[in-house]
Amino acid sequence: MLRISLPLLLGLALATGGCGSGGQRKDNTPVVVSAVGGEAKPADPSTAPLGAGERVLMGATAQGLVRFDAAGQIEPALAERWIVIDDGRSYIFRLREAYWPDGEPVSAAQVVRVLRRAAAPGSRNALAPFLAVIDEIVEMTPTVIEVRLKRPRPDLLKLFAQPELAVFRTGSLDGSGPFLARPLARGVLLRPARDPARGSDPGEPEPEEMVQLLAERAAVAVARFKARKSDLVLGGSFVDWPLLAPAELAPANIRVEQPLGLFGLVVANREGFLADPANRGAIAMAIDRIALVQAVRPEWAPIETLLPGQLDSAMPPARPGWATLALDARRQSARERVQAWRRDHPEPLRLRIALPAGPGATLVWGHLAEAMLRIGAAPERVGPDDPAELRLIDAIAPYDSGRWFVQTACVVCSDDAKALVLAGREAVDLPSRAQRIAEADAVLTADAAYIPLAQPLRWSLVALRLGAWQGNARGWHPLNHLRDAKE
């Protein structure tokens, strides 16, 4: 495969004559958006997890009962209003007037069918593990549905706002907006869908109300933005962050976020050296987190706990026993654990670490490898899907609950930890749930099943014409909230 360097891409893009006027694209043209990774194509979230480009497209063309606004807060979508009754065990949604692309009204029965499919046992929807609390989804009237829960869940609306729970017509994957999609030779063109609040015939949209969505590699997206051929790059991560420095972009266009989530190493193989929690803890002790994150971005803050804050746990985040030790003392203790192992196992202690490709991942790998070598282990970098002892996880939390953190971190963890994670899901009330989350956090931390490094790092490139773009704790930026409303 031909590989083109970023400087060459920038040169090619600039040579196309896309310099624009005044350093910005004209304000009377469609907004061009590059989503980093995947493809901008329709996909069914119940059959396979959505890729980056697929999530952006789904969020733009198929709204759920609710959705996120620019600040990451809940706003009405298909549901114009809702109430919560029965001590948080029942959510009743009244649907607003909405239409499919062919003009057929969206019905409560269609909404119920899609949501039931997403939450059904065996669904491959990425949010399915967190929908088990749903007991029943019923159509009460043609415009009212009820979601009945087995136990109260105050965070349910944040799940319903995710693209994975958008409502679409199965088969065609048609959604009700806020945009309608038309395939282009390159990407898709999004134009505002019919909005009954604006009247039955809103007329032809202005060019600047439309969006051209592309899904591409970060290097191509950065080059396109540098050449002023696009207005927005979404979904950048630590993997591609080093690409921005040689591009010499204006600081005002670079937006960085640290949304709630997990960025660290999950133990994927608990055999051999990693069968002992003290040995797994030795791996965690060996890493210089400050040096690691600063190698990527000096302002990136490291973290040593599984939970980023108390959230809905009954206790503050559990801290590992070694947290009070200085780095030299940590590494000395870790080195002694490896030496003790090597006395009975003279072969090299091989540790495969699964990481994605990309310059930022290479910087992270350098610090992980250096840490392993310092304590006498033999690190090996492998691909993200290859067999490994340790695997990097970089994921944004879909809602602000400690249960997502403990369940996501419990990839290969102890039976006690699994039982507590399950107990948090099955807790009959919120105080019991908070206690189970705290206990699972403490057990996972002692078990060293997950090695925290930082919170996820996300970046976007934003043209100044997109005055409504906002950073938020979700790391999600809906395409219908990019421009300020017309006067």
C-alpha positions in Angstrom: 0.0 0.0 0.0 1.3 3.4 -0.9 2.0 5.6 2.2 2.0 9.4 1.8 3.6 11.5 4.5 1.6 14.4 6.0 3.9 17.1 4.6 3.4 15.7 1.1 -0.4 15.5 1.6 -0.4 19.1 2.7 1.5 20.1 -0.3 -0.8 18.3 -2.7 -3.9 19.7 -1.0 -2.5 23.3 -1.1 -1.5 22.8 -4.7 -5.2 22.4 -5.6 -5.8 26.1 -5.0 -7.9 25.8 -1.9 -6.4 28.7 0.0 -9.8 30.5 0.4 -10.1 34.2 1.2 -9.1 35.6 4.6 -7.9 32.3 5.8 -11.4 30.8 6.0 -13.9 29.1 3.7 -16.7 31.1 2.4 -19.7 31.2 4.7 -22.3 30.5 2.0 -21.1 27.0 1.1 -22.1 23.6 2.6 -20.2 22.7 5.8 -17.6 20.0 4.9 -17.0 17.6 7.8 -14.3 14.9 8.0 -14.9 12.1 10.5 -11.7 10.3 11.4 -11.9 6.6 10.8 -14.3 4.1 9.3 -16.7 4.9 6.5 -19.6 7.3 6.1 -22.2 4.7 5.2 -25.5 3.5 6.8 -25.1 0.6 9.2 -27.4 -1.3 11.6 -26.1 -1.0 15.2 -27.9 -4.1 16.2 -25.8 -6.3 13.9 -22.3 -4.9 14.6 -20.8 -2.1 16.5 -20.7 1.2 14.6 -17.5 2.7 13.3 -16.6 6.3 13.8 -18.0 7.5 10.4 -21.0 5.3 10.8 -21.8 6.8 14.2 -21.6 10.4 12.9 -23.9 9.5 10.0 -26.4 7.7 12.2 -26.5 10.6 14.6 -27.1 13.0 11.7 -29.9 11.0 9.9 -31.7 9.0 12.6 -32.6 10.6 15.9 -33.6 8.7 19.0 -36.2 9.5 21.6 -33.7 12.2 22.8 -30.4 13.5 21.6 -27.4 15.5 22.7 -27.1 19.2 22.0 -23.8 21.0 21.4 -23.0 21.1 25.1 -23.6 17.4 25.6 -26.9 17.9 27.3 -30.2 16.1 26.7 -32.7 17.7 24.3 -35.9 16.5 22.7 -35.7 14.5 19.5 -38.5 12.1 18.5 -40.0 12.6 22.0 -41.2 16.2 22.5 -41.5 15.6 26.3 -41.4 12.8 28.9 -42.1 12.0 32.5 -40.5 9.6 35.0 -42.8 7.9 37.4 -42.9 4.8 39.7 -39.8 5.9 41.6 -37.7 6.0 38.4 -38.9 2.7 37.1 -41.1 4.0 34.3 -40.2 6.5 31.5 -43.2 7.7 29.5 -42.4 9.5 26.2 -44.9 11.5 24.1 -43.7 11.5 20.4 -43.7 14.7 18.4 -44.8 14.8 14.7 -42.0 13.4 12.6 -41.6 11.8 9.2 -39.5 9.3 7.3 -37.8 10.5 4.1 -40.8 9.4 1.9 -43.2 11.4 4.0 -44.7 8.6 6.0 -45.3 9.6 9.7 -43.1 8.0 12.3 -45.3 5.8 14.6 -44.9 4.7 18.2 -45.0 1.0 17.0 -42.0 1.6 14.7 -40.1 3.3 17.6 -40.9 0.4 19.9 -39.8 -2.2 17.4 -36.4 -0.6 16.9 -35.7 -0.1 20.6 -36.7 -3.7 21.5 -34.4 -5.0 18.8 -31.5 -3.0 20.2 -32.1 -4.3 23.7 -32.9 -7.9 22.8 -30.7 -10.8 24.1 -28.1 -11.5 21.4 -28.1 -8.0 20.0 -24.7 -6.9 18.9 -25.5 -3.3 19.7 -22.6 -1.8 21.7 -25.0 -0.6 24.4 -26.9 -3.8 24.8 -25.0 -4.8 28.0 -26.3 -1.7 29.6 -29.9 -2.1 28.5 -30.6 -5.2 30.5 -32.4 -3.1 33.1 -35.2 -2.6 30.6 -38.2 -4.9 31.4 -40.5 -3.9 28.7 -41.1 -1.3 25.9 -44.7 -0.8 25.1 -46.9 1.3 22.8 -49.5 3.0 25.0 -51.1 5.0 22.1 -50.0 5.9 18.6 -48.0 8.8 20.0 -47.0 7.5 23.5 -44.6 4.8 24.5 -43.5 3.6 27.9 -40.1 2.1 28.9 -40.6 0.0 32.0 -37.5 -0.8 34.0 -36.7 -3.6 36.5 -34.9 -1.1 38.7 -34.5 2.7 38.7 -31.9 4.1 36.4 -31.5 7.9 36.4 -29.0 7.8 33.6 -31.2 6.1 31.0 -31.7 9.3 28.9 -28.0 9.5 28.2 -28.1 6.0 26.7 -31.2 6.9 24.6 -29.3 9.9 23.2 -26.5 7.8 21.7 -26.4 7.0 17.9 -26.6 3.3 18.8 -30.2 3.9 20.0 -31.3 6.0 17.1 -34.6 5.0 15.5 -34.6 4.0 11.8 -36.6 1.9 9.4 -35.1 -1.6 9.3 -34.0 -2.7 5.9 -33.6 0.8 4.4 -31.9 2.3 7.5 -33.9 5.4 6.8 -34.1 7.9 9.7 -36.3 10.9 10.5 -33.5 13.5 10.6 -32.3 16.0 11.5 -30.7 15.5 8.1 -31.5 13.4 5.0 -28.6 11.8 3.3 -27.8 11.6 -0.4 -24.7 9.6 -1.5 -22.0 11.5 -3.4 -19.1 10.3 -5.3 -17.1 11.2 -2.2 -19.0 10.9 1.1 -22.7 11.9 1.6 -24.6 15.2 1.3 -26.8 16.0 4.3 -29.7 18.4 3.9 -32.1 19.4 6.7 -35.1 17.0 7.0 -38.6 18.2 7.1 -39.4 19.8 10.4 -43.1 20.2 11.2 -42.2 23.1 13.5 -41.1 25.1 10.4 -44.2 24.4 8.4 -45.1 21.7 5.9 -42.9 23.2 3.1 -39.7 24.6 4.5 -38.4 25.3 1.0 -35.0 24.7 -0.4 -32.3 24.9 2.3 -29.5 27.5 2.0 -26.2 26.0 0.9 -24.7 26.7 4.3 -27.5 24.6 6.0 -26.2 21.5 4.2 -23.3 19.3 5.3 -21.0 17.1 3.2 -19.8 14.3 5.4 -16.6 12.4 4.7 -14.9 9.6 6.6 -11.2 9.3 6.1 -7.8 8.9 7.7 -6.6 11.6 10.1 -3.7 12.6 7.8 -6.0 13.2 4.9 -8.5 15.0 7.1 -5.8 17.3 8.5 -4.5 18.1 5.0 -8.0 18.9 3.7 -8.6 21.3 6.7 -5.1 22.9 6.2 -6.0 23.5 2.5 -9.3 25.1 3.6 -11.2 22.4 1.8 -13.2 21.5 5.0 -14.6 23.2 8.0 -14.5 20.4 10.7 -12.5 17.4 11.6 -14.1 15.1 14.2 -12.9 12.1 16.2 -9.2 12.7 16.4 -7.5 10.8 19.2 -4.1 10.3 20.9 -3.2 8.1 17.9 -3.1 11.0 15.5 -2.4 14.0 17.7 1.3 14.2 16.6 0.1 15.0 13.0 -1.1 18.4 14.1 2.3 20.0 14.9 3.8 19.7 11.4 0.5 21.0 9.9 1.1 24.4 11.7 -2.6 25.0 12.1 -3.9 28.2 13.8 -4.4 27.5 17.6 -7.9 28.9 17.4 -8.9 26.0 15.1 -7.6 23.2 17.4 -10.0 22.0 20.1 -9.0 19.4 22.7 -11.2 17.5 25.1 -10.7 14.8 27.8 -14.1 13.2 28.0 -15.0 10.7 30.7 -13.9 7.2 29.8 -11.1 4.7 30.0 -7.6 5.0 28.6 -5.4 2.2 30.0 -4.3 -1.4 29.8 -6.7 -4.2 30.4 -5.2 -7.6 31.4 -6.2 -9.9 28.6 -4.3 -13.0 29.7 -4.1 -14.0 33.4 -1.7 -16.9 32.9 1.9 -17.2 33.9 3.4 -14.1 35.5 0.1 -12.3 35.3 -1.8 -15.0 37.2 -0.8 -13.3 40.5 -2.5 -9.9 41.3 0.8 -8.7 42.9 2.6 -9.3 39.6 -0.1 -7.5 37.7 0.3 -4.7 40.1 4.0 -4.7 39.4 3.3 -3.9 35.7 1.1 -1.0 36.8 3.8 0.3 39.2 6.5 0.3 36.5 4.8 2.9 34.2 5.8 6.5 34.4 2.4 8.0 33.6 3.5 11.6 33.7 6.2 11.0 31.1 4.0 8.9 29.0 1.1 11.4 28.6 3.5 14.4 28.3 5.2 12.7 25.4 1.9 12.9 23.5 0.6 16.3 24.9 2.1 18.1 27.9 -1.4 19.2 29.1 -2.8 15.6 29.0 -3.4 14.6 32.7 -2.5 11.1 33.9 -4.7 9.1 36.2 -4.0 6.2 38.6 -7.6 5.1 39.4 -10.3 3.2 37.5 -13.0 5.7 38.3 -12.2 9.3 37.2 -14.3 10.6 40.1 -16.9 9.3 42.6 -19.8 9.5 40.0 -22.6 7.3 41.3 -20.3 5.1 43.5 -20.9 5.1 47.2 -17.2 5.9 47.8 -14.4 8.0 46.1 -12.3 6.1 43.6 -10.3 3.2 45.0 -6.6 3.9 45.0 -4.0 1.1 44.5 -1.7 0.3 47.5 1.4 1.5 45.6 -0.1 5.0 44.8 1.8 6.7 47.7 5.2 5.4 46.5 7.6 7.4 44.5 8.3 6.1 40.9 11.8 4.8 41.9 10.3 2.8 44.8 7.5 1.5 42.6 10.0 0.3 40.0 12.2 -1.3 42.5 9.3 -3.3 44.0 8.2 -4.3 40.5 11.8 -5.3 39.6 11.9 -7.6 42.6 8.6 -9.3 41.6 10.1 -10.0 38.2 13.3 -11.3 39.6 11.5 -13.6 42.0 9.5 -15.0 39.0 12.6 -15.4 36.9 14.3 -17.6 39.6 11.7 -20.3 38.9 11.2 -19.4 35.3 14.5 -18.6 33.6 13.1 -17.9 30.2 12.5 -14.2 29.3 9.3 -12.7 30.7 7.5 -11.9 27.4 4.7 -9.4 27.6 2.7 -8.7 24.4 1.0 -5.3 24.4 -1.7 -4.7 21.8 -1.8 -1.2 20.5 -3.3 0.6 17.4 -1.1 1.9 14.6 -0.2 5.6 14.5 2.4 8.0 15.7 0.7 8.7 19.0 0.4 5.0 19.8 4.1 4.7 18.9 5.0 7.4 21.5 2.9 5.5 24.1 4.5 2.2 23.1 8.0 3.7 23.7 7.2 4.6 27.3 5.4 1.3 28.0 8.3 -0.7 26.5 10.9 1.4 28.5 9.0 0.7 31.7 8.9 -3.1 31.0 12.6 -3.2 30.2 13.4 -1.4 33.4 11.9 -4.1 35.5 13.3 -7.0 33.5 10.4 -7.9 31.2 10.6 -8.4 27.5 7.9 -6.3 25.8 6.5 -6.9 22.3 4.2 -4.7 20.4 1.3 -6.4 18.6 -1.7 -5.2 16.7 -5.0 -4.3 18.4 -6.7 -7.6 17.4 -3.7 -9.9 18.0 -3.3 -12.3 21.0 -1.8 -10.3 23.9 -1.2 -10.2 27.6 -2.1 -6.5 27.9 -4.5 -4.6 25.6 -4.9 -0.8 25.3 -8.5 0.4 25.8 -9.4 3.9 24.7 -13.2 4.4 25.1 -15.5 7.3 26.0 -18.2 6.5 28.6 -21.7 6.6 27.0 -23.2 7.7 30.4 -21.8 9.0 33.7 -22.0 5.8 35.8 -19.3 3.9 37.6 -21.0 0.7 36.4 -19.9 1.3 32.8 -16.3 1.7 34.1 -16.2 -1.4 36.2 -18.0 -3.6 33.5 -15.8 -2.3 30.7 -12.6 -2.8 32.7 -13.6 -6.3 33.7 -12.4 -8.0 30.5 -10.6 -10.9 32.2 -11.1 -10.4 35.9 -11.6 -12.4 39.1 -14.9 -14.2 39.9 -15.4 -11.9 42.9 -15.1 -8.8 40.6 -17.5 -10.3 38.1 -20.0 -11.1 40.8 -19.9 -7.5 42.1 -20.2 -6.0 38.6 -23.3 -8.2 38.1 -24.6 -7.2 41.5 -24.4 -3.6 40.5 -26.5 -4.3 37.5 -29.1 -6.2 39.5 -29.2 -3.9 42.6 -32.9 -3.2 43.6 -32.3 0.5 44.5 -29.9 3.3 43.9 -28.1 3.1 47.3 -27.5 -0.6 46.9 -26.2 0.0 43.3 -23.9 2.7 44.5 -22.5 0.3 47.2 -22.0 -2.5 44.7 -20.2 -0.2 42.3 -17.8 1.0 45.1 -17.1 -2.7 46.0 -16.5 -3.6 42.4 -14.1 -0.7 42.0 -12.2 -1.7 45.1 -11.9 -5.4 44.1 -10.9 -4.5 40.5 -8.2 -2.1 41.8 -6.8 -4.7 44.2 -7.0 -7.4 41.5 -5.1 -5.1 39.1 -7.3 -6.3 36.2 -7.1 -2.8 34.6 -4.1 -0.5 34.6 -5.3 3.2 34.3 -3.1 5.7 32.5 -5.2 8.7 31.7 -8.7 9.9 30.5 -9.3 9.6 26.7 -7.8 12.4 24.6 -9.9 13.7 21.8 -9.3 16.6 19.3 -11.2 18.4 16.6 -10.4 21.0 14.0 -13.0 23.7 13.9 -13.4 26.5 11.4 -14.4 29.9 12.9 -17.6 29.9 10.9 -18.9 27.0 13.1 -19.7 29.3 16.0 -22.1 26.9 17.8 -19.5 24.1 18.2 -18.8 23.4 21.9 -16.5 21.1 23.8 -18.2 18.8 26.2 -17.8 15.8 28.5 -19.3 13.5 26.0 -16.8 14.2 23.2 -19.9 14.2 20.8 -20.6 17.0 18.4 -24.0 16.7 16.5 -23.9 18.1 13.0 -27.2 20.0 13.5 -25.5 22.1 16.2 -22.5 23.5 14.4 -23.7 26.9 13.3 -25.5 29.7 15.3 -29.2 30.0 14.6 -30.2 32.6 12.0 -31.5 35.9 13.3 
